[in-house]
């Protein structure tokens, strides 16, 4: 049975619907919470069959005042995973960490919450399983700038990178492909800082919930094939 490690950066943001797809494929997963009392970043030798990094609410990878406290340690861990060919699925703030680990960069931007769509830019993206268009919900400060050698798989409504690939089995998503609305509601309660138009975007999010679940089916099929997380 496969086992992946999941680094969580806030109480509120977790795998969401992705949990169901991992469980359905017989993939075990365990959460690591470095922000909790006594929490630490694991060693690459304990990662198992892959690493998933989920978003970080108002934490970022470029804005000095809001730098993730464990940023440097996580960049080193992801870099080691890339060197050892361990699969990485990086979401939101995780995509920023993946970009830095792959010698890309992160640009400072205000905390943003947008509910829009992304479009694939290559038919073979995610082994051909990435939908042509799919919901892209971003709750994130700062934005990843992948290295030149990264493959861009999808862009968002503003032509920003939405999904990129490093090597054969590391993927960065600016939006959370398994998002549940309750996660955003909890983030808004967990932190004092709120992005602009939060109430309006929550309403939009409620209207695309089914689309998110439907798009996740082929997305996770492609990810499972390329990472080796198959049943």
C-alpha positions in Angstrom: 0.0 0.0 0.0 1.3 3.4 -1.0 1.7 6.1 1.7 2.2 9.9 1.1 3.0 12.7 3.6 0.9 15.8 3.6 2.3 19.1 5.0 -0.5 21.3 6.3 0.1 25.0 6.9 -3.1 26.1 8.6 -5.8 24.4 10.6 -8.4 25.1 7.9 -6.8 24.1 4.6 -6.4 20.3 4.0 -6.8 17.9 1.1 -10.5 18.2 0.8 -12.0 16.0 -1.9 -8.5 14.7 -2.8 -8.8 12.5 0.3 -11.5 10.5 -1.3 -9.5 9.9 -4.4 -6.4 8.7 -2.4 -8.5 6.4 -0.3 -10.3 5.0 -3.3 -6.9 4.1 -4.8 -5.7 2.5 -1.5 -3.2 5.3 -0.8 -2.7 6.1 2.8 -1.8 9.6 3.9 -0.7 11.3 7.1 -0.8 15.0 8.0 2.2 16.9 9.3 1.5 20.2 11.0 4.7 22.2 11.5 2.7 25.2 12.9 1.4 23.1 15.8 3.2 23.0 19.1 6.2 20.7 18.7 5.6 20.3 15.0 8.6 19.7 12.8 9.4 19.2 9.1 10.0 15.5 8.3 13.2 14.1 6.8 13.1 13.1 3.1 13.8 9.5 4.2 10.4 9.4 6.0 8.3 10.8 3.1 7.4 7.4 1.7 5.8 7.4 -1.7 5.4 11.1 -2.1 4.8 14.5 -0.6 1.8 16.8 -0.8 1.9 20.4 0.3 -1.4 22.2 0.8 -2.0 26.0 0.9 -1.2 28.4 3.7 -4.0 31.0 4.0 -2.3 34.4 4.4 1.2 33.0 4.6 3.4 33.5 1.5 6.8 32.8 0.1 7.9 36.4 -0.8 6.2 39.1 1.2 8.6 39.6 4.2 6.0 40.3 6.8 4.1 37.1 6.0 6.8 34.6 5.1 5.9 31.1 6.1 8.0 30.3 9.3 9.0 26.9 7.9 9.7 28.1 4.4 13.4 27.4 4.2 13.1 23.9 5.7 10.3 23.0 3.3 12.2 24.3 0.3 15.1 22.0 1.3 12.8 19.1 1.7 11.1 19.5 -1.6 14.5 20.0 -3.3 15.6 16.7 -1.8 12.4 15.0 -3.1 13.1 16.3 -6.6 16.7 15.0 -6.4 15.5 11.6 -5.3 12.6 11.5 -7.8 9.9 11.4 -5.1 6.5 12.6 -6.4 5.4 16.0 -5.2 1.9 17.6 -5.4 2.1 21.2 -4.4 -1.0 23.4 -3.9 -1.3 27.1 -3.3 1.6 28.1 -1.1 2.9 24.6 -1.8 3.3 25.6 -5.5 5.5 28.5 -4.3 7.7 26.2 -2.3 8.0 23.8 -5.3 9.0 26.8 -7.5 11.7 27.9 -5.1 13.0 24.3 -4.7 13.3 24.0 -8.5 15.3 27.2 -8.7 12.3 29.3 -9.8 11.0 32.3 -7.8 8.0 33.8 -6.1 6.7 37.3 -6.7 5.1 39.3 -3.9 1.4 39.9 -4.3 -1.5 40.8 -1.9 -3.6 38.2 -0.3 -6.0 37.1 -3.1 -9.2 35.1 -3.2 -10.5 34.5 -6.8 -13.0 32.0 -8.2 -12.4 31.6 -11.9 -11.4 29.0 -14.5 -8.2 27.7 -15.9 -7.5 26.3 -19.3 -4.9 23.6 -20.3 -2.3 24.7 -22.8 -1.1 21.2 -23.9 -3.3 18.3 -24.9 -1.0 15.8 -23.2 -1.1 17.6 -19.8 -1.4 15.1 -16.9 -1.0 12.2 -19.3 -3.9 13.6 -21.4 -6.4 13.7 -18.4 -6.4 17.4 -17.6 -9.7 18.9 -18.6 -9.7 21.5 -21.3 -11.3 24.0 -18.8 -11.8 23.6 -15.1 -12.6 25.7 -12.0 -9.5 27.4 -10.5 -10.1 28.7 -7.0 -7.1 30.6 -5.5 -6.8 31.7 -1.9 -3.1 32.8 -1.6 -0.6 35.5 -1.0 2.3 35.8 -3.4 2.5 33.9 -6.7 5.0 31.2 -8.0 7.2 31.9 -11.0 8.3 28.5 -12.2 11.8 28.1 -13.7 12.2 28.3 -17.4 12.6 24.6 -17.8 9.2 23.9 -16.1 6.3 22.8 -18.3 3.2 25.0 -18.0 0.1 22.8 -18.1 -2.6 25.4 -17.6 -3.2 29.1 -17.3 -5.9 31.1 -15.5 -8.3 33.8 -16.7 -5.5 36.4 -16.2 -3.0 34.3 -18.2 -1.1 33.5 -15.0 0.4 30.0 -14.6 -2.3 27.8 -13.0 -0.5 24.4 -13.1 3.1 23.6 -13.9 5.2 20.5 -13.9 8.8 19.9 -12.8 10.4 16.8 -14.2 8.1 13.8 -14.6 6.3 13.7 -11.3 6.1 17.1 -9.5 3.2 19.3 -10.0 2.3 22.8 -8.8 -1.3 24.1 -8.6 -2.1 27.7 -7.7 -5.7 26.7 -7.1 -6.8 23.9 -4.8 -8.3 21.2 -7.1 -10.1 19.4 -4.2 -11.4 22.5 -2.5 -14.4 22.5 -0.3 -16.3 25.7 0.5 -16.1 25.1 4.2 -12.3 25.3 4.0 -12.5 29.0 2.8 -15.1 29.8 5.5 -12.8 28.3 8.1 -9.8 30.3 6.8 -11.8 33.5 7.0 -12.6 32.7 10.7 -9.0 31.5 11.5 -7.3 34.7 10.4 -8.0 38.4 10.9 -6.9 39.4 7.4 -9.4 38.9 4.7 -9.0 39.3 1.0 -11.2 41.8 -0.9 -14.7 40.6 -2.1 -14.6 37.6 0.1 -18.4 37.4 0.5 -19.0 37.6 -3.2 -16.4 35.0 -4.0 -17.8 32.6 -1.4 -21.1 32.9 -3.2 -19.4 32.1 -6.6 -17.6 29.2 -5.0 -20.9 27.7 -3.9 -22.0 27.7 -7.6 -19.0 25.7 -8.8 -18.8 23.1 -6.1 -20.1 20.3 -8.4 -17.8 21.4 -11.2 -14.8 21.2 -8.9 -15.7 17.6 -7.9 -16.3 16.6 -11.5 -13.0 18.1 -12.7 -11.0 16.4 -9.9 -11.9 12.9 -11.3 -9.7 13.2 -14.4 -7.1 15.4 -12.7 -6.5 12.8 -10.0 -6.5 10.0 -12.6 -3.6 11.8 -14.4 -1.8 12.6 -11.2 -2.1 9.0 -10.0 -0.7 7.7 -13.2 2.3 10.1 -13.3 3.2 9.8 -9.6 2.7 6.0 -9.3 -0.2 6.4 -6.8 -2.3 3.8 -8.5 -4.4 1.1 -7.0 
